[in-house]
């Protein structure tokens, strides 16, 4: 019986790894759909090679920095991961299954970070930053919370990574957005902003749906096993929060502007998912609904706030993964059930269950420490790159013509872009001779 | 000897002194356009027109609600069709459109100009065309009919226009579906009040934080009042005059109660916009510059406009 359980645990987590990796398909569609036609091939394609780079770095040093033997700050063994044991000692996961599952999270965090680079960063910047982020930013935060670092010892609750994956990614995205500055045409001279609408809402929608499905692996397999069927409980909470987030965001957009905006609704579903990521294994289903609802409302206001601050965030990564990632982490401090926290020795119950402010404090400390680390280190790294590489951003001409052609030499939509070019040339000629 | 250039100069140097109120501004526009007609007639090879004719303006000019700048909307109705007459008025129409553009009324995107044969016809042909439009009931012909209903004479007798509008009135009396088609054509309303009762300003672009008065405030009033005017055969073209005439009818007394006052206030808002803003767009009102009371008033006017619009639609459907 025990042998069957071990096999099932391994199988479930391996399936989880596949589901999480498939979330990249969601990101590809989400990002490509939310950006303009001239950048579509680039935005989609770069996700594949940064996933490649991220994997190699994670294999070389990332896993070791997180789970190796080290100190409260960082792990320092298991580099160039190559544990050949097939059966885990004492009936756990095989090291390779565990490694694969962990690697996917690192890649997702990296993909989130690159959201802040969209439509204006040089390709070479993606290459260098993929390496630096995967080695120096993500593993440190992951070690603190999941790898037995100093925050884990405090009893920090982050079931599947609202902080570790989403907030860390978003903080790097924030640093990048601030250094890169807004895209050409985003803001007018009088300070008002323009919509640089994404070119395909259907892509974006399908992207969100794929992410949603992938999230069942992201959260569900973070149980690391099938014991007691707890994975079903986690999946239930995940579904409820995502549903609530979508509904809340659409309603909020309608109340605010009179129109039920589609991109906002989609970000609401993602907000629900991000919010429940930290708490899916700790809270009751009704709380999951509340956590999702709050996330959905929050994401709308957060997007508006960033826009007003002149922070140009093309795919709302800062709001969806950052702002809501913080809320998700803090929500544990309010809603964590005693049976799923205190009783099993994983932190304390939330404020509403008599746990007082203790867990909320631990969660807040985790958010501040992890967020600050990710932001400061990413900011410094990008600033150094900015100096060394002669700027992070493509030239104005390249940005206008689009990164498909400037960085890769061919368009994602060759026929349509040729037409657009012809129109532009005619317009320019007309202007000259009229 | 006047030319288009001299009219333009005169217009530009005197315009600001007519910004006292809407009546004075529109009377001034009328004078400018009448001068354009005189020059256009003088530029024709044939110095005397071959028969009687009426030159009308429509659109906001027809309603006596023109802003500082608006594009030209006009047409010609002449006494009788003949080879010579058709040619003369075709040329006069072209000359007029050119002159209006030169003086500062840009060409109309929708091509509602005397230079377009559709808008330059003998009275008999006009009647045939109106009947064709009324029979067709297509989106475009319904638009044209409503545009025609805002026409008033700038030159020549008002009789032709009255005669043609009477034809529309009688036709719709006998064919109630026509009024329904007019109604369907103006049913859409750009909502400016949110579910929480807040003003819905533009979210993006250079008019961020502004309300588009034309679509959210003016059109609900203009369209619903026009609809009732067609139904009742009212010939007046300005929305305010139409309201007065409607108020005289017992069944509209209640409905029209605040319409006059509200529409007047809207016109004054717009007038105040001309003074501060550049000429280019006088329909965008910056919500931030309004006092609390003004905001309240604007909301009241917008809500009333929506109510009026909805009730009129209910009434004719």
Interface residues (C-beta under 8 A of the other chain):
Chain A: X188 X190 X192 X193 X194 X195 X254 X255 X256 X257 X258
Chain B: X191 X194 X195 X196 X200 X203 X204 X205 X206 X207 X208 X209
